[in-house]
Amino acid sequence: MTCSSCGARAKQRLDLDVRVFECAECGHAEDRDRNAARVMLAATVELDRVSVDDVRHCWPPSGAVGGAVRAGNPPGLSAGRG
């Protein structure tokens, strides 16, 4: 659903029988699985660039275990809780 070339999001999901992703914004066309893999790789690389400035501590309710979440993520929605 996201173009690996320009980052635009598709307006609707591709049917499973459609094997080529075509971006309406920039015209990029690529095998849908390869496009998805490139998008995931780019997201993973971006996570590796997180610095101390991107992280803030959230104080847990009394008796709970504390932790840090990425800045901008509400504590109730952060991944890996629990």
C-alpha positions in Angstrom: 0.0 0.0 0.0 3.0 2.3 0.3 5.3 3.2 -2.6 8.9 2.3 -1.9 10.1 5.1 -4.3 8.1 8.1 -3.1 6.4 6.9 0.1 2.9 7.7 -1.1 0.1 5.5 0.3 -2.4 3.8 -2.1 -6.0 4.8 -1.8 -7.2 1.2 -1.7 -5.8 -2.2 -1.2 -4.6 -4.3 -4.1 -6.5 -7.6 -4.8 -4.3 -10.6 -4.3 -4.3 -11.5 -8.0 -2.6 -8.1 -8.8 1.1 -8.9 -8.7 2.5 -5.5 -9.7 2.3 -2.4 -7.5 1.9 0.8 -9.5 2.1 4.2 -7.7 -0.5 6.7 -8.8 1.7 9.6 -7.5 5.1 8.9 -9.1 4.4 6.1 -11.6 6.8 3.7 -9.9 5.9 0.0 -10.9 7.4 -3.0 -9.2 6.5 -6.5 -8.1 4.2 -6.0 -5.1 6.2 -8.3 -2.8 9.5 -6.6 -3.7 7.9 -3.2 -3.1 6.6 -4.3 0.3 10.0 -5.7 1.2 11.7 -2.4 0.3 9.1 -0.5 2.4 9.8 -2.7 5.4 13.5 -2.5 5.0 13.3 1.3 4.9 11.2 1.3 8.1 13.7 -1.0 9.9 16.6 1.2 8.9 14.7 4.3 10.2 14.2 2.5 13.5 18.0 2.0 13.8 18.4 5.7 13.6 16.5 6.4 16.7 18.6 8.5 19.2 18.3 9.4 22.8 16.4 12.5 21.8 13.6 10.4 20.3 13.0 8.5 23.5 11.2 9.8 26.6 10.4 8.0 29.8 6.8 7.4 30.8 6.2 6.9 34.5 4.1 3.8 35.1 1.3 3.6 37.7 2.5 2.6 41.1 3.5 -1.1 41.2 4.0 -1.4 37.5 7.3 -1.8 35.6 8.6 1.3 34.0 10.0 1.8 30.5 10.7 4.1 27.7 8.7 4.8 24.6 9.5 6.6 21.4 8.6 10.3 21.5 5.2 10.9 20.0 3.8 7.5 20.9 1.1 7.7 23.6 2.0 5.3 26.5 -1.2 3.3 26.0 -0.4 2.6 22.4 3.3 1.7 22.5 4.3 -1.7 21.2 5.8 -4.3 23.4 3.7 -3.4 26.5 2.8 -6.0 29.0 
